[in-house]
Amino acid sequence: MQFKRIIAAIDVSDDLAEKVLKAAHSLASRDGAALAAVSVWPPLSTAPIGGDGGASAAVASHAAVEQHRAGRQNCQDRLSDLVAKAAPEAEAVILDGDPADETTGYAEKTGADLIVTGSHQRGFWGSLIHGSASRDVVHDAPCAVFVVTRRCAESI
């Protein structure tokens, strides 16, 4: 099988991020495929802040929006740095929303034929508490998925 468009779905704060990108880069180089490094920034919580919804809530909301913007920019900067280091010809893309939904949606929209993602293999309780974006990507992907496990990452 030869791939034409590959997505490296990474969390820039994850210790597997660079290994996932390197694995995707290796596969893209082998096949002459286009590569996009995709990271997803979570939506800003819309939970009310403050009890009365008055001026203090507006200030806190403004502060939360600014913190959210700064965090997203930091994510973009870290992704750009990672791409420059591990896969300079890759496109760096930041999406907003749920990691699994946005990644699989982007794969469908761009016609990707492979998603490379990492897995921490948290087990039942870890997945129950923290969720499993990689499991959701595997379940919902419109294309093949290559999962880089921690053990696999040791050999990359």
Beta strands, then each sheet from edge to edge (+ up, - down):
strand 1: 5-9
strand 2: 34-41
strand 3: 91-96
strand 4: 114-119
strand 5: 144-149
sheet 1: 3+ 2+ 1+ 4+ 5+
end
